[in-house]
Amino acid sequence: MRKLFVLFAAAAALTTAACNTISGVGRDASAAGDAVTGAAEDAKN
């Protein structure tokens, strides 16, 4: 039973860390897209 609890706790910690990482990547990609869009608008004008 103790091994199962430790395994579950480790899986929960990894899942939480993965969510934060994926969220951070999404924000970075969004910021990069905004920068490209802004540069394209500046070049167009």
SULHUTA-V890299 format. One record per backbone hydrogen bond with DSSP energy under -1.0 kcal/mol. CO is the residue of the C=O (numbers start at 0). NH is the residue of the N-H. Records with the same first field share a line. If there is no record, write none. Layout:
CO: NH + NH
//
This chain:
0: 4
1: 5
2: 6
3: 7
4: 8
5: 9
6: 10
7: 11
8: 12
9: 13
10: 14
11: 15
12: 16
13: 17
14: 18
15: 19
16: 20
17: 21
18: 22
19: 23
20: 24
21: 25
22: 26
23: 27
24: 28
25: 29
26: 30
27: 31
28: 32
29: 33
30: 34
31: 35
32: 36
33: 37
34: 38
35: 39
36: 40
37: 41
38: 42
39: 43
40: 44
//
